[in-house]
Amino acid sequence: MTGHRVPLGDMPADEFEEYGRRAVGWIAGYLAHPERHPVLARVAPGDIKRALPAKPPAQGESMEAILADFERTVVSGITHWNHPSFFAYFAISGSGPGILGELLASALNVNGMLWKTSPAATELEEVALDWLRQMIGLPSSFMGIIMDTASVASLCAIAAAREAVGEHAFREQGSSGGPRLRLYTSEHAHSSIEKAGIVLGLGRVGVRKIPVDAEFRMDGDALRHAIAEDRAAGWRPFCVVATVGTTSTTSVDPVPAIAEICAAEDLWLHVDGAYAGMAAVAPEFRWALDGCDHADSVVVNPHKWLFTPIDCSAFYCRRPDVLRAAFTLVPEYLRTVEGEQTAVRDFMDYGVQLGRRFRALKLWMVIRYFGWEGLAARIREHIRLGRLLASWVDASPEFERTAPTPFSTVCLRAHPPGASDDELERLNTAVLDAVNATGDAYLSHTKLDGKFTLRFAIGNIRTTESHVRTAWELIQREARKARTR
């Protein structure tokens, strides 16, 4: 291919406008008709790399050629999370206003590390997160900050919990010579909690997993017993992470009871509400965050179930002074008069990152475009669809639910009468593989009490009842086929 020589400077404005229109046109068509693509990418490992040159181009190439390769090569290797029949993991979706917000944020390309480096980035973040705080019912005592993901938000929360331990200066001296810290979370907590323990020097031995009850919620009595046992053995309990919407089953830990234990034991309580916390936008589901007003920190993910393009995680902290004490480090080249003499907030002081994208813009635009009532209506519809699917599963003599359905994620498996455990695992594995191979729907799986379980997560803004019904019919069809082989 011949080179496309570009004069010094950026792409000419008229060329940017031309191809910008083409790109936005492609996006509009993609969002209008996502079913034209198989949900799960139909490529083998290495296919995309082999389709692209091994060396970078010496001369610039035309946008015509670049966009052609995007459509021909890149899109063929995409698993379409924006597809209305994407039911795996937690079905994130980027909405139109969120995508436009992302575009505008990329054009501005600011770094919101300090108030001074872009005042609007800082203050819009404060406004958008205060709006969201009101929508989910957290008290005004919580300060909000946007992190990239709940994994990083939880890491920062646990670091703040460590900072709150008064017996040792962990920030200055590290772990050496300090008490042996113990963190508690449930057996069904997200893996990021254990990873945070590894990163912060607790080691996996410093993370104690608490058993769950029959509905996969943390057992409060078991937590209380574990804390007492650890204190007697010389550990220093310092933090509990409760989950609102566990990854496998979307179960909700008993946060009010856990908060009482944390208050009595002087432990930091962090609540990981990455998925189900967003349900509280609908007032009748605000119970999901019961007890969180007594937590020290809470995280919810607008990019999971508030139709905001990934990544955008809202982290709230009731003790921002402790969070800041854990992270603030201001070299001379970052000192500002505003930061030292006024009430402005420099978000770089409240987490790991110095460079901070303008994520608040897309969240602000999503909330403004749909409104509180519109967002609640969409979440409410997803929960209705989840419960409708659960009713279909319950009515089938060939299937069973393997966990409760508090929100919009259904755990199920094919369970024909008389099948052994080994036969059921082989059957459901075959069903999962067959459904995903069709390209018409995409499911993921988990194991609950040793049972191989299909997860059907409804959360895409474009998903309708017809998509759910079609996927359920597909599951039943593939189960019948698998049983006759």
N, C-alpha and C positions, 0 to 999 in steps of 0.2 A: 504494500500500500504506500502511495506517495505521501511525503510529509505535508503537513498543513502548517505553514510558517505563520507564527503569531508575532506581531510587533511587540516591542517592550511595553509593559503595562498589562492591564487586565483585558479580558474579553470585551470587545466593543459593546456599548450599551444596546445598540440596535440588534446585534447578534444575540445578546443575553435575552432581550425581550422576545425575539423570535423563538428561540429554543425553550425559553421559560414557558411561553404559551403552549408549545408542543408538549412539554413535560407535564404541565398542569392538565392539559387535555387528556394525556395518557392516564394520569392519576384518576381523573373524573370517570373515564371509561372503565378503569379497573375496579373502582369502588362501586360503580353501578352494576357491573356484571362479573363479580368475583368467581361465580360458578363456572366460568369458562376455563378455569385452571383447576387441576387436581389439587386437593388440599395438601397432601403430603408430596414433597418433591420426588420425582421419579428418576433419580440419578444414582449412580454408584459412586463410592468414594473415589475421588480423584478426577471424575469426569469434568468438572468445571475447570480445574487447573489445567487439564490437558487441552481444553478448548481455547485457552488463552496463551499468548506468547510468554516464553520463559524470561525474556529480557524486556526492559522498559523501552518505549519508543525514543529514538534519538531526537526526532522532530515531533512537534505537536501534531495531533490528529484532529480531524474535523468532528464537530459535535454530531453531525449526521452519522458518521461511522461509530462514534461512541454510543449514541442512543440505539443504533442498530444492534450493537453487541449486547447492550443492556437487555433489550427485548429478546434477542435470540439465545443468549448464553446465561446471563444472570438470572432472569426470571424463571428459566427452566430449572434452576437449582434452588428456588425459594419454596419453603414450606409456608403456606399462606395463612398466617395468623389472623389476617383480616377477612378470611373466608367465613361466611355465616355457618358453615358446617365444621368449623374447627372446634372440637369439643375436648381436646386434650389439655392436660396440665390445668392452668386457669386461662380462659380464653380472652386474652387482651384484645383490644381493638382501638385503632386510631380513628377518631371521628374527623369530619371535614374541618370544623373550626380548629381542632387541635393540630391538624396537619398544616393549616394556614399559619397558625401560631408558630409552629416549628420552622416554617419557611421564613417568616419575618425575623425570628430570633437568629436564624443562621445569617440573614442579611445584615443584621445589626452587629452580630459577632462580638458581643461584649463579654468581658470577664467580670462577674459580679463579686469579686473577692472582697472589695472594700465598698463602703457606701460611695466614696469619691470616684471610684472607677466606673460607676454608672448608677447614679442615684435612683433612677426609675427601676432598675433591676432589683435593687434592695427593697424599695418601698412597695413595688407591685407584688413582690414575694410576700411581704408582711400582710398586705391587703388580701391577696388571694388565699393565703393560709388562714387568715382570720375568718374569711367567709366560709371556708371549708370547716373550720373548727365549729362555727355556729351550726352548720348543716348537720354535723354528726353529733352535736350535743356535748362537746367537751367544754369545761369551764374556761373563763377568760384568763385564769392563772397560768395557762399553758402557752409557752412561746413556740411558734412554728418555724421550721426551716426545711427547705427542700433538699433532700439527698437524691442520689441517683437511684438507689434500690433500697429495699427493706433490709437486705443483708448488711449494707454499710450503715444504715440507720441503727440497726441492732448492735453492731460493733461499737458505734459511738456511745450508745446507751450503756453498754456494759463497761466501757472505758470510764464513763462518768460514775457508774456505780463503784468502780474500783477507786476512783478519786475520792468518793465519799467515805471510804474507810479511813478512820482517823488515826489508827494505831501505827501507820507506816506511810512514809512519803513515796508512794509508788512512782509518781511522775518524775521525781528527781533521782531516786535511788534504784528504780527497777524493783524486781521481785526479791532480789537477794537480801536476806536478813528479815524479810517481812513474814507475816502470817501466811499459812497455806490457805488460799482462798478457794471457796467452793461456790459454784453457780448451779442453780437448779432449773430444770425445764422438763417437760413431759417427754415420754417415749415417742410421741407423735409430733414433737416440735420440728420446725424446719431445720435442715442440716446447717444453715448459716449460723445458728446459735452455737453449735459445737465448733464450727470453724472460727467464730469469734474468740472462743476460749483458747483455741490453738494460737491464734494471732497475738492475743494479749498475754500469753505466757502462762495461762492456767494449765495448759496441756489437756488432753482428753480426760485424764484422771481427775481434773478439777471441775468437770462438768458431770453432775449427777442427774440421771434421767429418772423421773418419777413415774411409777406405774399409772395406768389410766383405768377408768371404770368401764362398764359395759358399753357406754356410748363414746368411748375413746377420748374422754375428758380427764384432765389431770386429777388425781385422787388427793384431795386436800389432807386427809388424815395421813396418807403415806408421805406427803410433803412434810408435815409437822414432825412425824417420826424420824424422817431422814435428817432434818435439821438438828434435832436433839441428839441423834446418834453421832452425827459429824462433830458437833461441839464437844461431846464426850471424848471423841477420838483425836481432838486437837486441831480440827479444821476451823477456819473462820468463814462461816456462811456470810455472803455479802449481797447476793442478787438472785431474784427469781424472774424467769421469763415465762409469762403465760401467753397462750395463743388463742386468738379469736379467729377461728376458721383454719383449722389444721390442714396441712397440705393434702393428706390422703383423703380425709373424710369431711372436712370443714366443720369439725366439732368445735365447741366453744368451752374453753376451760372455765371453771367457776371463779371468775375474777373477784367478785365481792369477798368470798371466803379466803382466797389467796391474799387479797389486800389486807385482811385482818391479821393473817399470819405474819405478813411482812411488817406491818406496823408493830406488832408485839415483839418481833425478833429483830427489829431495826435493820431490815433488808430493803434494798432498792427493788422496786417492782417495775419491770418493763413489760409492756403488752405488745405482742406482735399481732396486729390486726390487718396485716398486709392485704388479705383477701376480704374477709367478712366485715371488717370495719366499715367498708363503704356501704354496706347494707343499711347502716344507721342514717344514711341520707333520707331514707323513707321512714317517717316518724314511727310507724308501727313496728319497725325492726331495730329501733334504738336500743332495745334490750340487749342487743349483741355487745354493746359497749358498757353495760352495767358494771359498776365498780371501777371503771377507768378514771373517774374523777379522783380516785385515791391513788392512782398509779403515779410513779415518778416520770415515766416516759411512755409514749404510745407512738406506733407507726402505722399508717394506712397508705395504701398505694392507689393513687388516681390512675396510674397506668394499668392496673389490673381490672378495675371495675368502675371507672369513671370516664372511660372513653378518651383518655388523654394518651397521646403516643408515648411509647416507652423512650426514655426513662423519666419517671417523675414519682418520687416517694415522699410523702408528707410526714415529717418527724416532729412530734410535739414533746416538749419537756417542761415539767412543772418546776424544775430547779435549774434554770438556765445558767445561774452563777456557777454551779458545780460543773455543768457541761463545759462552760467556757474555761474554767480552771483546769480542766483535763487537757485542753487543746491549745489555748492561746499561746502564741510564740511570735512576737512581732520584731523582726529585725529592723534596722534603721531605715532601709529603703522602702519599708511598708508603713512607716509612721506617718500619720496625718493629723492636722490640727483638729479636724472634725472628729476623728476617732478618739482623741485624747481629751477634748474640751467640750464636746456636745453629747447629746443623747443618742446619736446615730448608732446603728448596729452594723458592725463589720462581720459578715457571715463567715469569713475565713477563720474566725476565732472559735467556731462552734463545731468543728469537725476536722477530718483528715485533709480534705482538699483545699488547695489554695485557688487553683483555677476552677471557676464555677460558671456553668452555662446558664443562660437566661431561661430556665425551665418554667418560671412562673408565668411567662407570657402565654404559653399554650393552655395552661390550667385556667388562667383568668379568662381566656377567650372561650373555653369550653363551658365554664360556669355561666358566663354572660349569655352565650348563644342559646343554651338549652334551658337555663334557669333552674332553680332549686326544684320546682315542681316537675319540670321535664326530666331532670336526672332521676328523681325519685320514681317517676312513672316507668322509666326504662328498667331500673333495678327491680321494681315491683313485678314487671312483666317477666323478667328472667326467672324470678323466684316462682311465679305462677307456672312457667314452663317446666321448671325443675320438678315441682310437685305433681304436675300432670304426668310427666314421664314416670315418676315414682309410682303413681297410681296404675299406670299400664304394666309396670314390672310386677307390682303386687298382685295384679289380676291374672298374671300368666302362670300356669302350672309348670312351665318349663324354665322359669327364671326366678331369682330371688334378689332382694336388696341385702347388702352386707353391712350397711350402716344407715343411721338415720339421715334424713335429708332436710337439714334446717334452712338451707338457702337454695342455691340453684345447681348444686353438684350432686349427681346421683351415683352411688357406688352399687354395682350390680354384677351378677354373673349368671350364666346359663347353668341351670341345675336340674337336669332331667331326673325323675325319680329313679332311685336305685344306683346311681353312679357313685363310684368310689372317689376318694379325695384325689388320687393320682389321675383318674379319668377326667375329673372336673378341671384339673389344672391344664391337662393337654387340650381339652375341649375349648376352654376359654382363651388359652393362648392362640389356638387356631382361629377362633372367632376374631380376636383382636387383629391378628395379622391379615386375615382375609378382608375385614372391613377397611383397614387402612390401605390395603393394596388396590382397592377399587378407585381411590382418589375422590370418592363422593363424600367421605366423612373421615375425621381423624380423632381417635380416642387414645387415651393413655391408660396405664394400669398401676396398681399398687398391690400390696399384700396386707391383709387384715386377719390377724390371728392365724397366719399361715395360709390363708385362702387367697388364691390368685383372683384379683378383682378388677373389673373394668371401671374406669372413671369417665363419667360423661358430664363435662363441665360446660354450663351454659352461661355466656357472659359477653358475647359479641353483639355490638349495637345493631347489626343487620340480621341477626338470627330471628326467625319467625317460628310459629308453631309448625308450619309445613316442613321446615328444615329438621326440627326435632322428630316429627313423625316419620319422615323419610329415613332418618338415621336409625330409629328404633325398628322400622321394618327391615332395614338392611341387617341389623344385628340379628334379628330373628331368622332371616333367610340364611345367613351364613352359619348360624348355629344348627339349623336343620341340615344343611349341606355337610357340616363337619361330623354330625352324628351318623351320617350314612356312609362315610368313607371307611 
